[in-house]
Amino acid sequence: MDIAIIDYGIGNLRSAEKAFQHLGFDAHLVSDPASLASAKKVVLPGVGAFGECMSNLESHGFVAPLRDAVASGKPLLGICVGLQMLFEGSEESPGVKGLGLLKGRVRKFAGPQFEGGSALKVPQIGWNSLEVAGNQPLFRGLTAGSHVYFVHSFYAEATDPADVLAWSEYGFRFCAAAGRGNIAGVQFHPEKSQNTGLQIIRNFGNS
């Protein structure tokens, strides 16, 4: 198996699996943590609350094998809450530790530009454009301003700006993708982002 998509009991993950398989990749959902040792790449999806996702990841025995996979140099892609879990913690679940693979914390969209202050609602649901930070292999082949599909109330705030791979704007400029070395994560859903998302999935699969 080339690509292991971690299934840790947080909902229907078939759309991510089907997107990779549609492009011809040997990608499968895995519920056995030992499967990560034989996979060439790992995908960490996430839907719902940060705390619940971290709890499930731990209770299903994936935390240590995931860390081992990253330490061995295997490419890792986090999707949505999967990106958020790469960081140290989240305002959504105070006291719950993230994986800490990237430095920084996850913040809630807040301020006068949201809810009562303007037309911007939380969560952000819908299409938004990407501003890629320099030459990023994950976004190779995309046209400037390509749109992707978001569903989120929280965003990652990286301690090191160099860890931000792409930006988007919703009330202010926020981190739409982050990574370092063999680690990458996207706040949006590439499996729901039509041709742009398929190109991102193809780039990761070919990395």
C-alpha positions as CSV (number, residue, x, y, z in Angstrom):
1,M,0.0,0.0,0.0
2,D,1.4,3.4,-1.0
3,I,-1.0,5.8,0.9
4,A,-2.6,5.0,4.3
5,I,-5.6,7.2,5.1
6,I,-6.0,7.0,8.9
7,D,-9.5,5.8,10.0
8,Y,-9.9,6.6,13.7
9,G,-13.6,6.7,14.0
10,I,-14.4,10.3,13.3
11,G,-16.9,9.9,10.4
12,N,-17.1,9.0,6.8
13,L,-13.7,9.3,5.2
14,R,-14.5,7.6,1.9
15,S,-14.5,10.8,-0.1
16,A,-10.8,11.2,0.6
17,E,-10.0,7.6,-0.2
18,K,-12.1,7.8,-3.4
19,A,-10.3,11.0,-4.5
20,F,-6.9,9.3,-4.3
21,Q,-8.1,6.1,-6.0
22,H,-9.8,8.2,-8.7
23,L,-6.3,9.4,-9.6
24,G,-4.9,5.9,-9.7
25,F,-3.1,5.9,-6.3
26,D,-2.9,2.8,-4.1
27,A,-4.7,4.5,-1.2
28,H,-6.8,2.8,1.5
29,L,-8.5,3.6,4.8
30,V,-6.6,1.9,7.6
31,S,-7.9,1.2,11.1
32,D,-4.8,-0.8,12.2
33,P,-2.0,1.5,13.5
34,A,0.6,-1.1,12.4
35,S,-0.4,-0.3,8.8
36,L,1.5,3.0,8.9
37,A,4.8,1.1,9.1
38,S,4.4,-0.4,5.7
39,A,2.7,2.6,4.0
40,K,4.8,5.0,1.9
41,K,2.7,8.1,2.7
42,V,0.1,8.9,5.4
43,V,-3.1,11.1,5.2
44,L,-4.6,12.4,8.5
45,P,-8.2,13.6,7.8
46,G,-10.3,15.3,10.5
47,V,-13.9,16.5,10.9
48,G,-15.6,17.8,14.0
49,A,-14.1,19.1,17.2
50,F,-10.3,19.2,17.9
51,G,-10.6,17.5,21.3
52,E,-12.7,14.7,20.0
53,C,-10.4,14.0,17.1
54,M,-7.3,14.0,19.3
55,S,-9.0,11.7,21.8
56,N,-10.0,9.3,19.1
57,L,-6.6,9.3,17.5
58,E,-5.1,8.4,20.9
59,S,-7.7,5.8,21.8
60,H,-7.3,4.1,18.4
61,G,-3.6,3.8,19.0
62,F,-2.4,6.0,16.2
63,V,-0.4,8.7,17.9
64,A,2.9,6.9,18.4
65,P,2.9,5.1,15.0
66,L,2.1,8.4,13.3
67,R,5.0,10.1,15.1
68,D,7.2,7.2,14.0
69,A,6.1,7.5,10.4
70,V,6.9,11.3,10.4
71,A,10.2,10.7,12.1
72,S,11.1,8.1,9.4
73,G,10.6,10.8,6.7
74,K,7.3,9.6,5.3
75,P,5.2,12.4,3.7
76,L,2.2,13.3,5.9
77,L,-0.9,15.3,4.7
78,G,-3.4,16.6,7.3
79,I,-6.8,17.7,6.0
80,C,-9.1,20.2,7.8
81,V,-9.0,19.3,11.5
82,G,-6.1,17.0,10.5
83,L,-4.1,20.2,9.8
84,Q,-5.1,21.6,13.2
85,M,-4.0,18.5,15.0
86,L,-0.5,19.0,13.6
87,F,-0.1,22.0,16.0
88,E,0.3,22.2,19.7
89,G,-3.3,22.9,20.8
90,S,-6.5,24.7,20.0
91,E,-8.8,27.3,21.6
92,E,-11.6,24.9,20.7
93,S,-10.4,22.4,23.3
94,P,-8.4,24.0,26.1
95,G,-6.0,21.7,27.8
96,V,-6.0,19.1,25.0
97,K,-2.6,18.7,23.4
98,G,-2.1,18.5,19.7
99,L,0.5,16.4,18.0
100,G,3.0,19.3,18.2
101,L,4.6,18.4,14.9
102,L,4.4,22.1,14.0
103,K,4.8,25.0,16.4
104,G,1.7,27.2,17.0
105,R,-1.9,27.1,18.1
106,V,-5.3,27.0,16.6
107,R,-7.5,30.1,17.0
108,K,-11.2,30.8,16.5
109,F,-12.4,33.3,14.0
110,A,-13.4,36.3,16.2
111,G,-13.5,40.1,16.1
112,P,-15.8,42.9,15.0
113,Q,-15.6,41.7,11.3
114,F,-17.5,38.5,12.2
115,E,-21.1,37.7,13.2
116,G,-22.8,41.0,14.4
117,G,-20.0,43.2,13.0
118,S,-20.5,42.4,9.4
119,A,-21.8,39.8,6.9
120,L,-19.0,37.3,7.7
121,K,-20.4,34.3,9.5
122,V,-18.7,31.6,11.5
123,P,-18.1,28.9,10.3
124,Q,-16.7,29.9,7.0
125,I,-18.5,27.5,4.5
126,G,-17.8,27.7,0.8
127,W,-15.2,28.6,-1.8
128,N,-12.2,30.8,-1.1
129,S,-9.1,31.7,-3.0
130,L,-5.5,30.5,-2.2
131,E,-2.4,32.7,-2.1
132,V,0.5,30.2,-2.3
133,A,3.6,31.3,-0.3
134,G,6.4,30.9,-2.8
135,N,7.2,27.7,-4.7
136,Q,5.4,24.9,-2.9
137,P,5.5,21.4,-4.5
138,L,2.0,20.7,-2.9
139,F,0.5,23.4,-5.1
140,R,2.5,22.9,-8.3
141,G,0.4,23.4,-11.4
142,L,-2.3,25.6,-9.8
143,T,-3.2,29.0,-11.3
144,A,-2.9,32.1,-9.2
145,G,-6.0,32.6,-7.0
146,S,-7.3,29.1,-7.4
147,H,-10.3,28.4,-5.3
148,V,-10.8,25.6,-2.7
149,Y,-13.6,24.5,-0.4
150,F,-13.6,25.4,3.3
151,V,-15.8,24.4,6.2
152,H,-14.2,25.7,9.5
153,S,-14.6,28.0,12.5
154,F,-10.9,27.7,13.5
155,Y,-7.6,28.4,11.8
156,A,-4.0,27.5,12.6
157,E,-1.6,30.3,13.7
158,A,1.9,29.1,13.1
159,T,4.7,30.4,15.4
160,D,7.1,30.5,12.4
161,P,5.6,32.3,9.4
162,A,7.9,30.1,7.2
163,D,5.7,27.2,8.1
164,V,2.7,28.7,6.2
165,L,2.5,27.2,2.8
166,A,-0.6,29.1,1.6
167,W,-2.9,31.9,2.8
168,S,-6.5,32.8,2.3
169,E,-8.6,35.7,3.6
170,Y,-11.8,35.7,5.6
171,G,-12.0,38.9,7.7
172,F,-8.2,38.8,7.7
173,R,-5.4,36.8,6.1
174,F,-5.2,33.4,7.7
175,C,-3.2,30.2,7.2
176,A,-4.8,28.0,4.7
177,A,-2.0,25.4,4.6
178,A,1.1,24.8,6.7
179,G,4.0,22.4,6.7
180,R,7.7,21.8,7.2
181,G,9.9,19.1,5.6
182,N,7.8,16.0,5.0
183,I,4.8,17.4,7.0
184,A,2.0,19.3,5.3
185,G,-1.6,20.2,6.1
186,V,-4.5,22.0,4.4
187,Q,-7.4,23.7,6.2
188,F,-9.7,23.2,3.2
189,H,-11.0,20.0,1.7
190,P,-9.1,19.1,-1.4
191,E,-11.4,16.1,-2.0
192,K,-14.3,18.5,-2.3
193,S,-12.4,21.2,-4.3
194,Q,-12.9,19.8,-7.8
195,N,-10.0,20.0,-10.3
196,T,-7.9,22.3,-8.0
197,G,-8.2,19.8,-5.1
198,L,-7.5,16.8,-7.4
199,Q,-4.3,18.6,-8.5
200,I,-3.2,19.0,-4.9
201,I,-4.0,15.4,-4.1
202,R,-2.0,14.4,-7.2
203,N,0.9,16.5,-6.1
204,F,1.0,14.8,-2.7
205,G,0.6,11.4,-4.1
206,N,3.5,12.0,-6.5
207,S,5.7,13.6,-3.8
